[in-house]
Amino acid sequence: MKLATLPRISVRAFSIAAALCAMSGAALAQDTYSVGLWGDMPYAKSNDQPRIPALVADINASDIAFSLYDGDIKDGSSKCTDDIYTDAMDMFNGLAKPVFYILGDNEWTDCHRTNNGGYDNLERLDHLRKVMFASPESFGAEKITPERQGGPGAKFVENMRYARGGAMFVGLNVPGSNNNKVNSDKACAKKSERTPEQCAADNAEYVERDAANIAWLKESFEKAKAEGDKGVMIVVQGDLGFDIPETEDDDESRLPGKDGYAAFLDAMIAETVAFDGQVVLVHGDTHYYKIDKPLIDATHLLPNFTRVQTFGSPNVHWIKVDVDAATPDVFTFHPMIVKANAAVGLTH
């Protein structure tokens, strides 16, 4: 009798274990969480620094899993001294949850400007990589280690990706100022101490980084498709031309000063068309909170593509994003107005 009952007990135990595993798998598949988006702050010319503690406190009081900062750790008229990078690290590490930092133009591309100190901007990029990306980990009191395109301190270490709960987040060094592409001798010398040789080096850097960005973007989409992700969020700093009025007849990405984004934009459009899920491009640079569907044009809408433009100086606020891969949109956006900072600009 005892021998006859053993298999039934074993089968029942196995069934319970299988049910528990299935429940665990379902819970994992239904992983919902929130992330934060912020950038373009603090700017000295807007006296943003006194408003940063309220912003950090507001983010820390939320339930986000991590945040992504989309570039410009200083304004475009202040010097690119070494302390701006360490000060930014201190700001990021003041957040309780992990922070992924994506590079902006003010901290490297524009450092050649006379009012920025007339630095060699490629030297500043190299310095930034060595100082701010000496470790593959995120910033923040709590750390996350994403995948990175380069090793610590090396080329393209700033490009990252991190996946959770059916969504992938991809950070790329695509900054303002035409992606560091210099189109003429006049542009090279404008408000700058650059030599023609330095501008040629800038263009060589642009070509190499643009190719690396596109390769990382394509690889990330392939990985997202292989893993069954339902959403991809791409975070850059530069406005790729979306602020140009939609009534213009010209292709925005081919206009003077925006052609440095053309190849990347083409690649992003192609990957979005081939992806059976939602694609969100997050960027800063223009400082107005905005959500729209600007691609490709009015008669060729990409229905699964959304652009999100984050707050920026002097609007020291952030965006909360709810992530749920079980929903059609995957990403839901909430502007988070920091009460202590809300009165800025209302007085004359």
C-alpha positions as CSV (number, residue, x, y, z in Angstrom):
1,M,0.0,0.0,0.0
2,K,2.7,2.4,0.9
3,L,4.6,1.7,-2.4
4,A,1.3,2.3,-4.4
5,T,0.7,5.7,-2.8
6,L,4.3,7.0,-3.4
7,P,3.9,7.8,-7.1
8,R,0.7,9.8,-6.5
9,I,2.3,11.8,-3.8
10,S,5.3,12.5,-6.1
11,V,3.1,13.5,-9.0
12,R,1.1,15.9,-6.8
13,A,4.2,17.4,-5.4
14,F,5.6,17.8,-9.0
15,S,2.3,19.4,-10.0
16,I,2.4,21.9,-7.2
17,A,6.1,22.7,-8.0
18,A,5.2,23.2,-11.7
19,A,2.3,25.5,-10.8
20,L,4.5,27.6,-8.6
21,C,7.1,27.8,-11.3
22,A,4.4,28.9,-13.8
23,M,3.1,31.5,-11.3
24,S,6.6,32.8,-10.8
25,G,7.2,33.0,-14.6
26,A,3.9,34.9,-15.0
27,A,4.9,37.3,-12.3
28,L,8.2,37.9,-14.0
29,A,6.5,38.4,-17.3
30,Q,4.2,41.0,-15.7
31,D,7.1,43.0,-14.2
32,T,5.9,46.6,-14.0
33,Y,8.0,49.5,-12.7
34,S,8.7,53.1,-13.2
35,V,11.8,55.1,-14.4
36,G,12.7,58.8,-14.4
37,L,13.9,61.0,-17.2
38,W,15.7,64.3,-16.7
39,G,18.6,66.4,-18.1
40,D,19.9,69.8,-19.2
41,M,20.6,71.0,-15.7
42,P,22.0,72.7,-13.7
43,Y,22.8,75.7,-15.7
44,A,24.8,78.4,-14.0
45,K,23.4,81.2,-16.2
46,S,19.9,80.3,-14.9
47,N,21.0,79.8,-11.3
48,D,19.6,76.3,-11.3
49,Q,21.9,74.9,-8.6
50,P,19.7,76.0,-5.6
51,R,16.8,74.1,-7.2
52,I,18.6,70.8,-7.6
53,P,18.1,69.6,-4.0
54,A,14.3,69.9,-4.4
55,L,14.5,67.9,-7.7
56,V,16.7,65.2,-6.2
57,A,14.4,65.0,-3.1
58,D,11.3,64.7,-5.4
59,I,12.9,61.9,-7.4
60,N,14.1,60.1,-4.3
61,A,10.6,60.2,-2.8
62,S,9.2,58.4,-5.9
63,D,9.1,54.7,-6.5
64,I,11.2,54.6,-9.7
65,A,13.6,51.7,-10.3
66,F,16.2,54.0,-12.0
67,S,16.5,57.2,-14.0
68,L,18.2,58.3,-17.2
69,Y,19.8,61.7,-17.5
70,D,19.9,62.9,-21.2
71,G,22.9,65.1,-21.1
72,D,24.1,68.7,-20.6
73,I,25.5,68.8,-17.1
74,K,26.3,72.5,-17.5
75,D,25.2,75.4,-19.8
76,G,26.8,76.2,-23.1
77,S,28.5,79.4,-22.0
78,S,30.5,78.3,-19.0
79,K,34.0,76.8,-18.9
80,C,34.6,73.0,-19.3
81,T,36.8,72.8,-16.2
82,D,37.5,69.4,-14.5
83,D,35.2,70.2,-11.6
84,I,32.1,70.1,-13.8
85,Y,32.5,66.4,-14.3
86,T,33.1,65.6,-10.6
87,D,30.2,67.9,-9.6
88,A,27.9,66.0,-11.9
89,M,29.0,62.7,-10.4
90,D,28.2,64.1,-6.9
91,M,24.7,65.2,-8.2
92,F,24.0,61.8,-9.7
93,N,25.2,59.9,-6.6
94,G,22.8,62.0,-4.5
95,L,20.0,59.9,-6.0
96,A,19.0,56.8,-4.1
97,K,18.3,54.7,-7.2
98,P,20.6,54.1,-10.1
99,V,21.2,56.8,-12.7
100,F,22.3,56.3,-16.3
101,Y,24.2,59.3,-17.7
102,I,24.0,60.0,-21.4
103,L,26.4,62.7,-22.8
104,G,25.4,66.1,-24.0
105,D,27.1,68.7,-26.2
106,N,27.8,71.3,-23.5
107,E,30.2,69.0,-21.6
108,W,32.4,68.1,-24.7
109,T,31.2,69.0,-28.2
110,D,31.1,72.8,-27.4
111,C,34.1,73.0,-25.1
112,H,36.1,74.5,-28.1
113,R,34.1,77.7,-27.7
114,T,36.0,80.7,-26.5
115,N,33.6,81.3,-23.6
116,N,33.9,77.6,-22.7
117,G,37.7,78.1,-22.2
118,G,38.8,77.2,-25.8
119,Y,39.5,73.6,-24.9
120,D,40.3,70.8,-27.4
121,N,36.8,69.3,-27.3
122,L,38.1,65.8,-28.2
123,E,40.5,66.0,-25.2
124,R,37.5,66.8,-23.0
125,L,35.6,63.8,-24.4
126,D,38.5,61.6,-23.6
127,H,38.8,63.1,-20.1
128,L,35.1,62.7,-19.5
129,R,35.2,59.0,-20.4
130,K,38.2,58.3,-18.1
131,V,36.7,60.2,-15.2
132,M,32.9,59.5,-15.4
133,F,33.1,56.0,-16.9
134,A,36.0,54.5,-15.0
135,S,33.6,51.9,-13.8
136,P,30.9,50.2,-15.9
137,E,28.4,50.7,-13.1
138,S,25.6,53.3,-13.1
139,F,25.7,56.3,-10.8
140,G,23.4,56.5,-7.7
141,A,23.6,55.1,-4.2
142,E,22.2,51.9,-5.6
143,K,24.1,50.6,-8.6
144,I,23.2,48.7,-11.8
145,T,25.8,47.4,-14.3
146,P,24.4,47.7,-17.8
147,E,26.0,46.4,-21.0
148,R,28.4,48.9,-22.5
149,Q,29.9,49.2,-26.0
150,G,33.4,50.0,-24.7
151,G,35.6,49.1,-21.7
152,P,36.0,51.5,-18.7
153,G,37.5,54.8,-19.8
154,A,37.7,53.7,-23.5
155,K,35.9,54.8,-26.6
156,F,32.1,54.4,-26.6
157,V,32.0,53.3,-23.0
158,E,29.2,55.8,-22.6
159,N,26.9,53.8,-24.9
160,M,24.8,51.5,-22.8
161,R,21.8,49.2,-22.8
162,Y,19.8,47.7,-20.0
163,A,16.7,45.4,-20.2
164,R,14.0,44.7,-17.7
165,G,10.5,43.3,-17.8
166,G,10.0,43.3,-21.6
167,A,11.6,46.7,-22.3
168,M,15.1,47.7,-23.4
169,F,16.8,51.0,-22.6
170,V,19.5,52.2,-25.0
171,G,21.7,55.2,-24.3
172,L,23.8,56.7,-27.1
173,N,26.3,59.6,-27.4
174,V,24.4,61.6,-30.0
175,P,24.8,65.2,-28.8
176,G,23.6,68.6,-29.9
177,S,25.7,70.9,-32.1
178,N,25.1,68.7,-35.2
179,N,26.6,65.6,-33.5
180,N,30.1,67.2,-33.6
181,K,30.0,67.4,-37.4
182,V,31.7,70.6,-38.8
183,N,30.4,71.7,-42.1
184,S,32.5,74.6,-43.1
185,D,35.6,76.7,-42.2
186,K,33.2,79.4,-41.0
187,A,31.5,77.0,-38.6
188,C,34.9,75.8,-37.5
189,A,36.0,79.3,-36.4
190,K,32.8,80.7,-35.1
191,K,33.2,81.8,-31.5
192,S,36.0,79.3,-31.3
193,E,39.8,78.9,-31.2
194,R,39.8,75.7,-33.2
195,T,42.3,75.2,-36.0
196,P,41.4,73.6,-39.3
197,E,43.3,70.5,-38.2
198,Q,41.2,70.3,-35.1
199,C,38.0,70.6,-37.1
200,A,39.2,67.8,-39.4
201,A,39.8,65.7,-36.3
202,D,36.2,66.5,-35.1
203,N,34.8,65.3,-38.4
204,A,36.8,62.1,-38.2
205,E,35.6,61.6,-34.7
206,Y,32.0,62.2,-35.8
207,V,32.3,59.5,-38.6
208,E,33.7,56.9,-36.3
209,R,31.2,57.5,-33.4
210,D,28.2,57.8,-35.8
211,A,29.1,54.3,-37.2
212,A,29.6,52.9,-33.7
213,N,26.2,54.4,-32.5
214,I,24.4,52.9,-35.5
215,A,26.0,49.5,-34.9
216,W,25.0,49.6,-31.2
217,L,21.5,50.6,-32.1
218,K,21.1,47.8,-34.6
219,E,22.6,45.3,-32.2
220,S,20.2,46.5,-29.5
221,F,17.2,46.0,-31.6
222,E,18.3,42.5,-32.7
223,K,18.7,41.6,-29.0
224,A,15.3,43.1,-28.1
225,K,13.6,41.1,-30.8
226,A,15.5,37.9,-29.8
227,E,14.4,38.3,-26.1
228,G,10.8,39.2,-27.0
229,D,10.9,42.8,-25.7
230,K,7.8,44.8,-26.4
231,G,9.4,48.2,-26.1
232,V,12.7,50.0,-26.8
233,M,13.5,53.4,-25.3
234,I,16.5,55.2,-27.0
235,V,18.0,58.1,-25.0
236,V,20.2,60.7,-26.6
237,Q,20.9,64.4,-25.9
238,G,20.6,66.1,-29.2
239,D,17.4,67.3,-30.9
240,L,17.6,65.6,-34.2
241,G,15.7,68.4,-35.9
242,F,12.2,67.8,-34.4
243,D,11.9,71.4,-33.3
244,I,11.8,72.7,-36.8
245,P,8.1,73.5,-37.8
246,E,6.3,70.5,-39.3
247,T,5.1,72.8,-42.1
248,E,8.5,73.1,-43.6
249,D,8.9,71.5,-47.0
250,D,12.5,70.5,-46.4
251,D,13.6,67.2,-44.8
252,E,14.5,68.3,-41.2
253,S,17.5,66.0,-40.9
254,R,19.1,67.3,-44.1
255,L,18.8,71.0,-43.2
256,P,22.1,72.9,-42.4
257,G,23.2,72.2,-38.9
258,K,21.1,69.0,-38.6
259,D,22.8,66.8,-41.3
260,G,25.0,65.2,-38.7
261,Y,22.0,63.2,-37.6
262,A,20.9,61.9,-41.0
263,A,22.5,58.5,-41.0
264,F,21.5,57.8,-37.4
265,L,17.9,58.9,-38.1
266,D,17.7,56.7,-41.1
267,A,18.9,53.7,-39.1
268,M,16.4,54.4,-36.3
269,I,13.5,54.7,-38.7
270,A,14.5,51.4,-40.4
271,E,14.8,49.6,-37.1
272,T,11.5,51.0,-35.9
273,V,9.7,49.8,-39.0
274,A,11.1,46.3,-38.5
275,F,10.2,46.2,-34.8
276,D,6.9,44.7,-33.7
277,G,6.6,46.8,-30.6
278,Q,6.8,50.4,-29.3
279,V,9.9,52.6,-29.9
280,V,10.5,55.8,-27.9
281,L,13.2,58.4,-28.5
282,V,14.0,60.5,-25.5
283,H,16.1,63.6,-25.9
284,G,16.9,67.0,-24.3
285,D,18.6,70.0,-25.9
286,T,15.5,72.1,-26.4
287,H,14.2,72.2,-22.8
288,Y,10.5,72.0,-23.4
289,Y,8.4,69.1,-22.3
290,K,6.9,67.6,-25.4
291,I,5.5,64.2,-26.5
292,D,4.6,63.7,-30.2
293,K,4.9,61.4,-33.2
294,P,7.1,63.4,-35.6
295,L,8.2,60.7,-38.0
296,I,8.4,60.3,-40.9
297,D,6.0,63.0,-42.1
298,A,2.2,63.8,-42.1
299,T,1.5,61.2,-44.8
300,H,3.9,58.5,-43.6
301,L,3.3,58.2,-39.9
302,L,5.3,55.7,-37.9
303,P,2.6,54.6,-35.5
304,N,4.9,52.8,-33.1
305,F,7.4,55.7,-32.8
306,T,7.1,58.3,-30.1
307,R,9.4,61.3,-29.3
308,V,9.7,62.5,-25.7
309,Q,11.5,65.8,-25.1
310,T,12.5,66.3,-21.4
311,F,12.4,69.4,-19.2
312,G,15.5,71.5,-19.0
313,S,16.9,74.6,-17.5
314,P,15.3,76.8,-16.1
315,N,12.5,74.2,-15.8
316,V,14.1,72.0,-13.2
317,H,11.5,69.2,-13.3
318,W,11.5,65.5,-14.5
319,I,9.3,62.9,-16.2
320,K,8.1,59.7,-14.6
321,V,7.6,56.7,-17.0
322,D,5.5,53.7,-16.0
323,V,6.7,50.6,-17.8
324,D,4.3,47.7,-18.5
325,A,5.1,45.4,-21.4
326,A,1.6,43.9,-21.1
327,T,0.0,47.1,-22.3
328,P,-0.2,48.2,-25.9
329,D,1.9,51.4,-25.4
330,V,4.4,49.8,-23.0
331,F,5.5,53.3,-21.8
332,T,3.2,55.8,-20.1
333,F,4.6,59.3,-19.3
334,H,3.8,61.7,-16.4
335,P,5.4,65.2,-16.1
336,M,6.6,65.6,-12.6
337,I,6.5,69.3,-11.6
338,V,8.7,69.9,-8.6
339,K,6.5,72.2,-6.4
340,A,9.4,74.1,-5.0
341,N,10.7,74.9,-8.5
342,A,7.3,75.6,-10.2
343,A,7.3,79.4,-9.7
344,V,10.5,79.9,-11.7
345,G,9.8,82.2,-14.6
346,L,6.4,83.4,-13.4
347,T,7.7,86.7,-12.0
348,H,8.9,89.6,-14.2
